[in-house]
Amino acid sequence: MEQPLVSILIPFKNTFSFLPECLNSILDQTYSNWELIIVDDFSTDESYDLVHNYAQKEEKITLLKNKAPGIINALRLAFEHSKGVLITRMDSDDIMHKDKLKILAQNLISKGKKHVATGLVSYFSAEGISDGYKKYEEWLNRLTRTGNNYSEIYKECVIPSPSWMIYKEDLIACNAFNSNRYPEDYDLTFRFCEHQFKIIPCDKIIHYWRDYGTRASRTDSNYAENSFLELKTHYFLKLHYNNEKELVVWGAGKKGKTLAKLLIASNIPFEWICDNPKKIGKHIYDKLLKPFTYLETTKDFQSIITVANAEEQISIGDYFKAQKKRQMIDYFFFC
């Protein structure tokens, strides 16, 4: 069977040290029918010259310069020049498993359109991987093995930017890279969910994800926590909010307060509960903090949980299950 053309889209900026490993991992792919559209996002190091040398030797590589700064602009430009039936992303500081394109393409072709192929990721770092990133990797991979990524979509981005493949026409159907919302990969994941594209389970590592101190996800303000909460709130109100039910925010820490301000700014009525006896009975933003037992007085509600502690999240989940409440319908974990 003839291999469909896969377009790989890469924005890059000042990743000179990592680009050779990235590009060589693409050149070494066992799936041969690919093109790389790689866009320089105003690099100030020697990254452009390095990629230019690769492009001169390999006709499958198209090198472009971004017209305006930013990853989203770079992705739009790359997508405009793509010719593939299938589309995937790659980060310029990461490494592909040699079978990445083969695994993603085969899985996607076997299921057809309105599906998203993804795979397991593995973090690596010269300094070692922190417990936080290790837990994030384990969480992502647990979801991906069963294809249940959407079930925890409000916690974190459940389909990382460099680990998906989709039919081009499906990407166009969900507005591709035309949204201006950051984080752009998380926004796109919500749009996959909105269009009910099914995630294909996968139990193979396809991507090696490099962590280092100056990675964009660590330093760019577009990837700050408030951006995540704004995005989550936007899509919750669009996709899952039921204005016929009472909305209850659980948690009055930093994230709970930020969420409360976003809901107030959107004129969304809500009640606010917490477990902290020092806060219960007080007002924050003119909202009275009530004990969680308030939920026993109202049966028809939706609750957003902003409590970060993992053990407390388990207890809260057990509480809702005992009340026969359904996750992603009656209650939503936002962290």
C-alpha positions as CSV (number, residue, x, y, z in Angstrom):
1,M,0.0,0.0,0.0
2,E,1.3,3.4,-0.9
3,Q,2.3,5.6,2.0
4,P,0.3,8.9,2.3
5,L,2.5,12.0,2.5
6,V,3.0,13.2,6.1
7,S,3.8,16.9,6.7
8,I,5.9,17.5,9.7
9,L,5.6,21.1,11.0
10,I,8.4,22.6,13.2
11,P,8.7,26.1,14.5
12,F,12.2,26.8,15.9
13,K,13.9,29.6,17.7
14,N,17.5,29.6,19.1
15,T,17.7,25.8,19.4
16,F,21.0,25.4,17.7
17,S,22.4,22.9,20.2
18,F,19.4,20.6,19.9
19,L,18.5,20.8,16.2
20,P,21.0,18.2,14.9
21,E,19.5,15.4,17.0
22,C,16.0,16.5,16.1
23,L,16.6,16.7,12.4
24,N,18.7,13.5,12.3
25,S,15.8,11.6,14.1
26,I,13.5,12.7,11.3
27,L,16.0,11.7,8.6
28,D,16.2,8.3,10.2
29,Q,12.5,7.6,10.2
30,T,11.4,4.1,9.0
31,Y,8.4,5.8,7.3
32,S,9.9,7.4,4.2
33,N,7.1,9.5,2.6
34,W,7.4,12.7,4.6
35,E,8.1,16.4,4.1
36,L,9.4,18.8,6.8
37,I,8.2,22.4,6.8
38,I,10.4,24.1,9.3
39,V,10.0,27.8,10.2
40,D,12.6,30.0,11.8
41,D,10.9,32.2,14.4
42,F,13.4,35.1,14.5
43,S,16.4,33.1,15.9
44,T,19.3,35.2,17.0
45,D,21.8,32.3,17.1
46,E,23.1,30.1,14.3
47,S,20.0,27.9,14.1
48,Y,18.9,29.2,10.7
49,D,22.2,28.5,9.0
50,L,22.3,25.0,10.5
51,V,18.9,24.1,9.2
52,H,19.7,25.7,5.8
53,N,22.6,23.3,5.5
54,Y,20.3,20.4,6.1
55,A,17.7,21.7,3.6
56,Q,20.4,22.0,0.9
57,K,21.2,18.3,1.3
58,E,17.7,17.0,1.7
59,E,14.9,18.1,-0.7
60,K,12.2,16.9,1.7
61,I,13.1,19.8,4.0
62,T,11.5,23.3,3.3
63,L,13.0,26.1,5.4
64,L,11.0,29.3,5.8
65,K,11.3,32.5,7.9
66,N,8.4,33.5,10.1
67,K,6.5,36.6,8.9
68,A,5.6,37.7,12.4
69,P,7.0,36.5,15.8
70,G,5.3,33.7,17.7
71,I,4.8,29.9,17.5
72,I,1.2,30.3,16.2
73,N,2.3,32.4,13.3
74,A,5.1,30.0,12.5
75,L,2.7,27.0,12.6
76,R,0.2,28.9,10.3
77,L,3.0,29.5,7.8
78,A,4.2,26.0,7.9
79,F,0.7,24.7,7.5
80,E,0.1,26.9,4.5
81,H,3.0,25.3,2.7
82,S,2.2,21.7,3.7
83,K,1.1,19.2,1.0
84,G,0.6,16.1,3.1
85,V,-2.6,14.1,3.6
86,L,-1.6,13.6,7.2
87,I,-0.2,16.4,9.5
88,T,1.9,16.2,12.6
89,R,4.0,18.6,14.7
90,M,7.5,18.3,16.1
91,D,9.5,20.4,18.6
92,S,12.9,21.4,17.5
93,D,14.6,20.4,20.8
94,D,13.1,16.9,20.9
95,I,13.9,13.6,19.3
96,M,11.6,11.2,17.4
97,H,11.7,7.5,17.9
98,K,12.7,6.0,14.6
99,D,9.2,4.4,14.1
100,K,7.2,7.5,15.2
101,L,5.8,8.4,11.9
102,K,5.2,4.8,11.0
103,I,3.3,4.0,14.2
104,L,1.2,7.2,14.0
105,A,0.4,6.9,10.3
106,Q,-0.5,3.2,10.5
107,N,-2.8,3.7,13.5
108,L,-4.5,6.7,11.9
109,I,-5.0,5.1,8.5
110,S,-6.4,2.0,10.2
111,K,-9.1,4.0,12.0
112,G,-9.7,6.7,9.3
113,K,-10.8,10.3,9.6
114,K,-12.2,12.0,12.7
115,H,-9.5,10.2,14.7
116,V,-6.3,11.5,16.4
117,A,-3.3,9.2,16.6
118,T,-1.0,9.7,19.5
119,G,1.6,7.8,21.5
120,L,3.6,7.5,24.6
121,V,6.3,10.1,25.5
122,S,9.5,9.8,27.5
123,Y,11.1,12.8,29.2
124,F,14.9,13.2,29.2
125,S,17.3,15.8,30.5
126,A,21.0,16.4,31.1
127,E,20.1,17.5,34.6
128,G,17.7,14.6,35.3
129,I,13.9,14.6,35.4
130,S,12.1,16.1,38.4
131,D,9.4,14.2,40.2
132,G,6.8,16.6,38.8
133,Y,7.7,15.9,35.2
134,K,8.0,12.2,35.8
135,K,4.4,12.2,37.3
136,Y,3.2,14.2,34.3
137,E,4.8,11.7,31.9
138,E,3.2,8.8,33.8
139,W,-0.2,10.5,33.8
140,L,-0.1,11.3,30.1
141,N,1.0,7.8,29.2
142,R,-1.7,6.2,31.4
143,L,-4.4,8.1,29.5
144,T,-2.9,7.5,26.1
145,R,-2.7,3.7,26.6
146,T,-6.4,3.6,26.8
147,G,-7.3,6.6,24.6
148,N,-9.2,8.2,27.5
149,N,-7.2,11.5,27.3
150,Y,-10.3,13.7,27.2
151,S,-11.5,12.3,30.6
152,E,-9.0,14.5,32.4
153,I,-8.7,17.4,29.8
154,Y,-9.2,20.1,32.4
155,K,-6.2,19.0,34.5
156,E,-3.5,19.6,31.9
157,C,-2.9,19.3,28.2
158,V,-3.7,15.7,27.5
159,I,-2.2,15.6,23.9
160,P,1.2,17.3,23.9
161,S,2.2,19.3,20.8
162,P,4.7,16.9,19.4
163,S,2.8,13.6,19.8
164,W,-0.2,13.7,17.5
165,M,-1.1,13.1,13.9
166,I,-4.4,13.9,12.2
167,Y,-5.9,14.0,8.7
168,K,-5.3,17.4,7.1
169,E,-9.0,17.9,6.4
170,D,-9.9,17.2,10.0
171,L,-7.3,19.7,11.2
172,I,-8.9,22.3,8.8
173,A,-12.4,21.3,10.1
174,C,-11.3,22.3,13.7
175,N,-9.8,25.6,12.4
176,A,-6.2,24.3,12.4
177,F,-3.8,27.0,13.8
178,N,-6.1,29.9,13.3
179,S,-6.9,30.4,17.0
180,N,-4.8,33.0,18.8
181,R,-5.1,31.3,22.2
182,Y,-2.1,30.1,24.1
183,P,-1.0,27.5,25.1
184,E,-1.6,26.6,21.4
185,D,-1.3,22.8,21.9
186,Y,-3.8,22.8,24.7
187,D,-6.2,25.0,22.7
188,L,-6.0,22.6,19.8
189,T,-6.6,19.6,22.1
190,F,-9.8,21.2,23.3
191,R,-10.9,21.7,19.7
192,F,-10.2,18.0,18.9
193,C,-12.5,17.3,21.9
194,E,-15.1,19.8,20.7
195,H,-15.2,18.1,17.3
196,Q,-15.4,14.7,19.0
197,F,-12.4,13.3,17.2
198,K,-11.6,9.9,18.8
199,I,-8.2,9.3,20.3
200,I,-6.5,6.1,19.2
201,P,-5.0,4.2,22.1
202,C,-1.2,3.5,21.8
203,D,1.2,1.6,24.1
204,K,4.4,2.5,22.3
205,I,6.9,5.3,23.0
206,I,7.1,7.5,20.0
207,H,8.6,10.7,21.3
208,Y,11.6,11.7,23.5
209,W,10.8,15.0,25.2
210,R,13.7,17.1,26.2
211,D,13.5,19.2,29.4
212,Y,15.9,22.1,30.2
213,G,15.7,25.4,32.0
214,T,15.2,27.7,29.0
215,R,12.6,25.6,27.2
216,A,9.7,27.8,26.1
217,S,7.1,26.0,28.2
218,R,9.2,27.1,31.3
219,T,10.0,30.7,30.3
220,D,7.4,32.0,27.9
221,S,4.5,34.0,29.6
222,N,2.1,32.4,27.2
223,Y,2.5,29.1,29.1
224,A,2.0,30.6,32.6
225,E,-0.6,29.1,34.9
226,N,-3.0,32.0,34.4
227,S,-3.1,31.2,30.6
228,F,-4.0,27.6,31.4
229,L,-6.8,28.7,33.7
230,E,-8.2,31.2,31.2
231,L,-8.2,28.5,28.5
232,K,-9.8,25.9,30.7
233,T,-12.5,28.3,31.8
234,H,-13.2,29.4,28.2
235,Y,-13.8,25.8,27.0
236,F,-15.6,24.7,30.2
237,L,-18.2,27.5,29.6
238,K,-18.3,26.6,25.9
239,L,-18.4,22.8,26.1
240,H,-19.6,21.6,29.5
241,Y,-21.2,24.3,31.5
242,N,-24.9,23.7,32.2
243,N,-26.5,27.0,33.2
244,E,-29.5,25.2,34.5
245,K,-27.4,23.7,37.3
246,E,-25.8,25.5,40.2
247,L,-22.0,26.0,39.7
248,V,-19.9,25.3,42.8
249,V,-16.1,26.1,42.9
250,W,-14.2,23.9,45.3
251,G,-11.0,25.3,46.6
252,A,-9.8,28.8,47.6
253,G,-6.1,28.6,47.0
254,K,-4.3,30.5,44.2
255,K,-6.0,28.6,41.4
256,G,-9.4,28.8,43.1
257,K,-9.1,32.6,43.4
258,T,-8.0,33.0,39.8
259,L,-10.9,30.9,38.6
260,A,-13.3,32.9,40.8
261,K,-12.1,36.1,39.2
262,L,-12.6,34.7,35.7
263,L,-16.1,33.6,36.5
264,I,-17.0,36.9,38.0
265,A,-15.6,38.7,34.9
266,S,-17.8,36.5,32.8
267,N,-20.9,37.2,34.9
268,I,-21.2,33.5,35.8
269,P,-23.0,32.9,39.1
270,F,-21.4,30.4,41.4
271,E,-21.1,29.3,45.0
272,W,-17.7,28.8,46.6
273,I,-16.7,26.1,49.0
274,C,-13.4,25.0,50.7
275,D,-12.0,22.8,53.5
276,N,-9.9,25.5,55.2
277,P,-11.5,26.5,58.5
278,K,-9.6,29.7,58.4
279,K,-11.4,30.8,55.2
280,I,-14.8,29.3,55.7
281,G,-17.3,32.1,56.6
282,K,-15.1,34.8,55.2
283,H,-15.6,36.8,51.9
284,I,-13.2,36.9,49.0
285,Y,-14.2,39.1,46.1
286,D,-17.5,39.6,47.9
287,K,-18.2,35.8,47.7
288,L,-18.9,33.9,50.9
289,L,-16.7,30.9,51.5
290,K,-18.9,27.9,52.6
291,P,-17.9,24.5,53.9
292,F,-18.0,21.5,51.5
293,T,-21.1,20.2,53.3
294,Y,-23.0,23.0,51.4
295,L,-23.2,20.4,48.6
296,E,-25.6,18.4,50.7
297,T,-28.1,21.2,50.4
298,T,-28.1,21.3,46.6
299,K,-28.6,18.2,44.4
300,D,-28.5,19.7,40.9
301,F,-25.0,21.2,40.6
302,Q,-21.7,21.1,38.7
303,S,-18.5,21.5,40.6
304,I,-15.1,22.6,39.5
305,I,-12.3,21.4,41.8
306,T,-9.2,23.5,42.1
307,V,-7.6,21.6,45.0
308,A,-4.1,20.6,43.9
309,N,-3.2,18.0,46.6
310,A,-3.3,14.5,45.0
311,E,-4.6,12.7,48.1
312,E,-7.3,15.3,48.6
313,Q,-8.3,14.9,45.0
314,I,-8.8,11.2,45.5
315,S,-10.9,11.9,48.6
316,I,-13.0,14.4,46.7
317,G,-13.4,12.0,43.8
318,D,-14.6,9.3,46.2
319,Y,-17.0,11.7,47.8
320,F,-18.6,12.5,44.4
321,K,-18.7,8.9,43.4
322,A,-20.5,8.0,46.6
323,Q,-23.1,10.7,45.7
324,K,-23.4,9.0,42.2
325,K,-22.0,12.1,40.5
326,R,-20.3,11.7,37.1
327,Q,-16.8,13.1,36.3
328,M,-16.8,15.4,33.2
329,I,-20.6,15.9,33.7
330,D,-21.2,16.8,37.3
331,Y,-17.6,17.5,38.5
332,F,-14.4,18.6,36.9
333,F,-10.8,18.6,38.2
334,F,-9.0,21.8,37.1
335,C,-5.6,20.8,38.5
